[in-house]
Amino acid sequence: MFRTKVILAAFAAMAIISGAAGAGVFDLSAISGPKASDLYMVIYRDPDSQILALQKGELDVLGDITRPVDVERLSENPDVTLSISRGFHLFFMGFNLRQEPWNDMTLRQAASMAVPSRQIVRDIFSGYSEPLSAYLPPASPYYEPDVKVWEYSPEGARKLLKDAGWKWSADGILIPPGKNAPLKPFRLLSPTAQVAPTTAEVSERIAGALKEIGIPVSVEPLDFSMMMKRLDSHDFDLFVMAWSLSRDPDSLFAFFHSSMDVRGGYNIQGLHDDSLDKVLEELRFAPDRATAENAARRSQKMLSELAPWIPVYSRYMVTAVRKGWNGVISTEKTSADNMWTLINMEPASGGRRPVMWCLSDEPRSLNPLGTGSAYDWQVLGLIYDSLIAIDPETLDDTPWLADSWKVETAGEGSGRHTRLIFNLREGIRWHDGNPFSSKDVKATLEFLKKNEIPRYFDSVRDIEKIEAPDAKTLIVTMKNISYWHLHNIGGSPVFPAHILENVKNWETWQPASEPHPSQKGLTMLVGTGPFIFREYRPGEYVHFVRNDSFRLPGRD
């Protein structure tokens, strides 16, 4: 009953706030731009300073508003318009399954029963989130609600442990079966309260809940970049993480298949399960939608039993925009802090002034080959394009660097495979003036595959052959059949061949600080995107200028 009330309250808020933002059906062909001459992504790490800057007019767009008190306060501000969408957000706590005691499934299941997800949602998010038991958010068309739910019950958790041979020391600390020593203290890695106050609060609540059943846990707040280094090197006990997932459920393969347990890979917790691997392979290499849906639902059910994570909640995405701007794009699936808004927004007064956009933490490295940080990709996503994009209203594929494509199935029997044929758009140029062609896409895919770069490994691992028969045609032959090959290849960022050929070490490459060899004012961050990178001042801002040669598909 509580779950239903939370959902209804959140959707009521969504209807009111999105209506104020003008969400609804719109024509993508009417969008043009970019219209702003300059864009500043201003770094405000503290939520209070973010809200103050927005209210004072020092920020025009503030996304990812997490605190209900801020939503309520801004909804009463006549100078601000709010939008809300049901996004692909998932917050969870993960275990390090490579070490004791977290390789014990019973302990993980008991820990899942100890965390009061519904209470956390009610106390902290006031209905702007909903508790989770599955491993995909409810917004996903592949979401499976019929999974094993580890209902909150500290008493049930204790019984589960006792039946499995766990005991408790005199001071209430758990003792593993067959051992005499109680569990050592554990650390739960979490972002700092300054950067992510709600995450820090949830982390403390989780740690307290685990202590209640005898698991000695304390929170270790870390700068996000340091936290990612610890996770990448598998130096942790427990961690909390929030993912903004894609529309495709094959993220489950990346998160949980054994092959993705590599340094810097997405299988951070180190789950290895042969039966699950087989189902995830069915999902990853599904030939059609029906097969993909079946495998996605089966894998979610298996994961709920294995409990490598404790799914906690899925949050709605809330964005505030100062009034006085035209062209802001928001839908039920996309809040206003999106690329389409950045391209299309312009002052209602008709004048020209910079857009001031909030960046809530420092970029990690601005190395598009090595970083997986969301803050880096808020910057890099405006510089680099992919072959296809996503319609913000329907979530369908839409042309971008490619104006059309064809997906073919070739071969026979066990040799059947997918072939992707992309027709590239005419007249596109890199920021340094060099023409874009199929050789750039070919060079990008070959570089990513050859170097086995973790961020892109799952997308390019199954490439058999890449051909560029002419400047505007790209043919990618895959080793196998998969419903997701189009999105994995077509959705990868494309880098200029003339830049990639000079990258000696992709892990240490720092393109934002390397001046372009021939174009004054440019760095080696050269893309085809709507904005050109100018400078990054740590602690202050990232500055872009408009790419005057940028044209949206269909408006060349």
N, C-alpha and C positions, 0 to 999 in steps of 0.2 A: 504494500500500500504506500509506504513512504517513497519507494522508487517511482511509482506513478505520479505522486504529488510533485516530486522534484522535476520530473520531465515536463509536466504540465506547466509548472511555474516558469521554467526556463523558456519554454516555447511561447508563453504569454509575453514574457519580456522580449523575446526575439521579434515577435510580431510588432510590438510597439516601437522598439528601437530601430529595427530595420526599415519600418515604414517611414520613420523620420529621416532616414538616410537616403530614401529614394530607391531602395532595392526593388528589383523587378525586372521584367523582360526588357532587353535593350538590343540594339542592333550593333554587332561588332564592327560592321563596315562603316559605322558613323564615327568610330574612334580614330583619331589621328594624333600625330605628335612624334616626339615629345615637344611640348609647348613651352615648358619652363627652360630658360637659358642656363640656369645653374641649379644644382641640387646639393644640399648639405645634409649628410647623415650625421646628426649631432649626437655625441655620446653623453647620455645621461644614464648612469648605472643605478641610481637610487630611485625607486618609484615615486617617492614624495617630490623629489626634484623634477621628475618627469611631468607630474601633474601640475606643479607650480609653473614650469616653463610653458606648458600648453595654455594655462589660464592667462599668463602674461603675454602671450602672443609670440614667444620665442621659439615655439614649435608649431608647425602646421598640422602634422600627422603624428599620432601616437597610437601604435598598435600593441597587441598582446597585453591588454589591460587585464590583470588577474584578480585584483582585490575588489570584492563586491562594494565596499564602501566607496571606492573610486568611481565605479560605474554609477552608483546612486548619485554621488556628488556631481559628476559631469552631466548626468541626464537633466539636472536642474540648471545647468549653465546655458544661457541663451546664445552664447558665442560659439557653442560646440555642438556638432552633430555626431551621434553615435550610430555605429552599425554592428550587428552581431550575426555570426554564422555558426552553423554546426559543423565544425571542422574535423579533420582527421587527426585529432590529438589523442595521445595515449600516455598516461603517467603511470609508472610502475616502480617497484623496488626489485632489484635483481640480486641473485646470489652468485658467488664464485664457486661453481660446481667442480672446479679442478682440485679443490682441497677439502679436507675434513673441517667441520662436520657437514658442510653444505652439499656434499655428494650423497647425503642420506635423504631420500625422497620423503620419508615420513616426517622428518624435521621441517622440511620445506612446506609440506602440507599443513602441519601444525602451526607454523609461522603464519601461513595464509589465513588460518582461522582466528589468529590472535589480533589481526589488524582490522579495526572498525572502519572500513571504507565508507559506509553510509553515514556514520557519525562525522567523519572527517569532511565529507561533502556538505553535510548540513551545517556544521559549525563554521567552516572556513569559506565556503563558496556560495552559500545562501541560494542554492538552486541554479547557479550558472555553470554547474558541472553535474555529471551523474556518475554514480559508482559503477565500477566495471568488474566483471568476472572473466570475460573473454579476452582474446589476444588481438582483436581488431576492434576499433571504435564503432559505435552504433551507426555512424554516418556511412560506413563502408557498405556497399551492396553485397559484400561477402561475409558480413558479420553473422556469427552463429550464436544465438542466445541460449540454445539448449546445451550448455556445457556443465561440467561438474562445478557447483558453486560451494566454495568453502565458507559457509556462513559464519559470521562472527560469533565465536563462542570460546572464550578462554578455558571454560570447563571442558568443552569438547576437545580442545587442543591438548589439554593435559591428559585426558583419557586416551587419546590417540597415541601419545608418546608413551604413556605407562604400558599400554598393551603391546607396544613394540620393544619394551625392555629398557626404556629410559628411566632414570631415577633422579632425585634431587638431593643436593647437599644440604647441610644443616641451615645454610643461609639462603637456600632457595635457588641455587644455580643448577642447571641441568647437568647430569652425568651420562655420557653415552653408554649404550649397552656394552657389557663386557669390560668396562673400564672403571677405574676408581677415582680418577681426577675429574673435577668439574670442568666445564667449558672455559676456555680463556676468554678475556674480554675481546669484543669485536668492534670494528669501526665501520660506520655507515657513511660513505662519501656523499657529500651534498654540496651544491653551490652555496655561496655565502648568503646570509640574510640581506645584505646590502643590495645584491644583484637580484635575488629571487626570494623575496620574503615569504611568499606562500609556500614555496618548495621547502624552504628552511623549516617552516612551521610544521608542514606535513612530515618531514624527516624526523623531527623531534617527537611527533605523535607516534610514528611507527616505532622508533627506538623505545619509547615508553611502553608501548603495547607488547613488544617482544620481551622486555624485561619482566613483564607481568607473568609470563609463563616460564621464566628461568633462563632466558637467553640474554647474556650481559652485553648490551649494545650501547655505544655512545656515538653521537654524530661528529664527524670530522668535516667542518666547513672548509671548502677550498675554492680558490679562483678557478673559473671554469676551464681555462686552458691547462692548469695543473691537474685538475681532476681528469681531464681527457687523457693526459699523459699517463696517469696512474692506471686508468682503465685500459689504454692501449697496451701497456706493458703487463697487464694482469696482476698488478700490485694492489689488491683490495680484498676485503671480506664481503661487503655489501655495498650497494650503490643505489641511488635513485636517479631516474632519467625520465625525460619527457620527449617523445618523438612526435614530430609532425609528419605523418605518413603520407604516402602517395595514394592515388585512387586504386592501385593494383595490390592484391593480397600476396603477391610473390615476395613482398617484404618478409613474410614469414620464413621463406627459404633463407634469406640473408641473415635473419636474426637467429635461426635455430638449427640450420643444417650443419652437420659436423665439419664439412669442408670450409665453412666460413669462420671457423675458430682459428684465425691467424692473427698475428700482431697487427693491430689497427683495424681488424675486421669487425663486422657487426655482431657476430656471435660472442658478445662481450663476456657472457656468463660461462661460456665453454660447455654448452650442452652437447652431448653425444648420445644418440639413441638410434639404433639401427632401424627399428620399426617406424619411428617418426621420419627418419631420413627417406625411407621409401615413399611415404605419403607426400612429403615435401617435394620429392623429385617428380611425382605425378603432378603436383601443382605447378612446379617450375617449368615442366615440359608438356603441359596440357595442350592438346591440339585445338581445343575449342572452349567456348565459355562454359558449357555444361560440365565438362570434365574438370575445369578449373574450380567451379563452384563446389563440386563434390569434394575435391581434395582439400580446398580451403576449410570447409566445414569439418571434415574429419580431423584435420591437423589441429584445429582449435580445440576440439574435444580431447585429443591426446595431450595437448599442452596443458590443459587444465588439470589433468591427472598428474603429469610430470612436475608441474609447478616450478619451472625455472625462474619465473617472475611471480611477484604478487601484483596483479593489475589492480590499480587503486581507483582511478577516475579518468573520464574524458571531459575536457573543458571546452566550453564554447569560446569562440574567438571574438573579442570585442575591440573595436578600433574607434578612436575619436579623431575628428577632423575639424579644424577651425572653420567657421563659416567665412564666406568671402571667396570660396574657390568653386569654380565650375568644373564639370567633367569627372567628378568622383564616382568610381564604379564600385558597387557592392551588390551582392546577391545573397540568396539563402545559403549558398555553398562557399561564398568568398566574402570576407569582410573587406573594408575599404583599403587596408594597407597591402595592396597588391600591385603588380607590375602595370596592369592596365590603368589603374589610377595614376600612377607616376607618369605614364606616357600621355594621358589625356587631360590631366588637371591644369587649369590656368586661372589666374585671378579674375574674379567676377567684374572687377573694375576695368578690365581691359588692359591694364598696364602690365609691366613685366617685373617680376621680382623672384628671388630664389625660393625654392621649396625647402622648408626646414623639416626634416624627417627624423624621428627619434631612432637611434641605435642604442639598445639597452645594455650593451657590453662592448668591450674592445674586440676588434677582429683578432683572430688568433695568429694568422700568419699571412693572409692574402696570397697563399700559394694554391692556385686552383687545382693542382695535381695532388697535393698532399693533405689539404684540410677537409675535415668533415664538419667543421663548426658552423652552426646555423648563422652566427653573426658574420662570419666570413662570407657566407653565401648570400646574405642580404646585400652585400657589396658586389660580390662577383657575379651574381645573377643578373645585374644590370649591364655587365660588360660582355658576357659571353652568351651566345644564343645556341639553340639546338635546332634540329631539323623540323621538329614538330612542337607545337605548344598545346595548352589545354584551354578550352573554352571555359571562361569563369562561371558561366551559368549552367551549362549542361555537363561539364567535365568531359566532353567529347574531344577527340583529336582535332586540331585546327592547323592549317599550314603556317610555317614560319620560315626557316631557311630553305625548306623544300616546299614547293607549291603543290606537289602531288606525289603520290607513292602507290606502289602496288605490292601486295604480299602474295607470294606464290609458294606452292608446295611442289617440290621436285623430287625425283628419284623414286625407287620402288622398295617395298618390303622394309627391312631394317635400315636401309640406306635413305629413307625418305627424310627430307630436310626442308627448312624454310629458306626462301630467297626473298630479299627485300630490294626493291628497285625504287630509288628516289630520283625525282626530277627537281633540280635545284633552281632557285629563282635567279633571274637575270639582274645584273646591275648592282649587286651587293659588294661593298668594299669594307676592308678592315679599317680600323681607326687610323692607321698610318697611311691609308690611301691605296694599299695593295689590293688587287681584285680577289674576291673570294671565289673558290672553285672546288670541284670535287676532290682535288688533290689535298686540300686542307682537311676534309673529313676523313679521307683515307689515311693521311698521316696521323691524325688524332687517334683513330681507332687502332692503328698499328702500334703507336707509342703506348697506349693504355694497355694493350694486350701483351706486348713484349715485356713491359716492366712490371706486369702483374700488380698494378697499383690498387691497394685495397678498396678505396672508395668506388672504383669502377670495375673491380674484378668480376663481380657477378654479371655485369652487363655485357662484357666483351669476351668472357671465357670461352663461349661456344662459337666464336667466329671461325669459319673455315677458310674463307677467302674474301678479299676486298678488291673490287675492280673500279677503276675510274676511266671508262672508255672515252669520255670526252669531258670537257670542263663542267658540264651541267648534269651529268649522269653519274650516279653512284649505285653500285650493285654489291650487296653484302650477302654472302652465302654462309648460312649457319650449319653447324654439324648435325643439327637435330631439328625437331619441330617444337615450337613453343608459341603459345598464344601471346606471350609477353615480349617476344623478340622485337616487335615493332616499337614498343614503348622503350625498351632498354637501349636500343640503338638510336632510335629517333629522338629520344629524350636526353641523350648525353650531350654535354656542352662540347662545342667545336672550337679548337684552338688553331691559330695560324701555323701552317707548315714552316714558314720562314722564321718563326720564333722557336718552335719546338726543336728544330734541327740544331739549335745552339744550347739546348738545355743539357748539361752534362750530368747533373745529379738532381732528379726530380724531388727528392726528399728535402734537400736543403735550398732549393731554388727560391729566391726572394724577388719576384718580378716587380713588386711595387716599389722597390728601392733601387732597381736597376734602370738607368736612363736608356731610352730608345737610341740606337746607334745613329739614326739619321733624321728623326723628327724631334725637334726641340719642343719641350713641354710634355712629351709623352714618356711613359715608362714602358717596361716590357709587358704590362697588363694591357694587351691589345686584343680587342674583340670586335664583334660586329654589332653589339647591342646598342640600345637607345641612348646610353650615356657613356661618356669618356672619362676615365679616371684621371684626376689631376694630382691630388695629394692626400696623404693620410697624416694627420697630426694626432699622435696618441693622446688620449685623454680629452680631446677636443672634438674633432670631426673628420669625416671623409668627404672630400669635395669632388664633384663631378661637373662636367659641362655637357650641354646637349650635343648629341651626334647629329649634325645637320644633314648628313647623307642617309640617315636611317629612314626607312620606309616600311610601313606595315604591309603584310601580304595583301595583294589585291589593290594596293594604292601606289604601285611603282610608276 
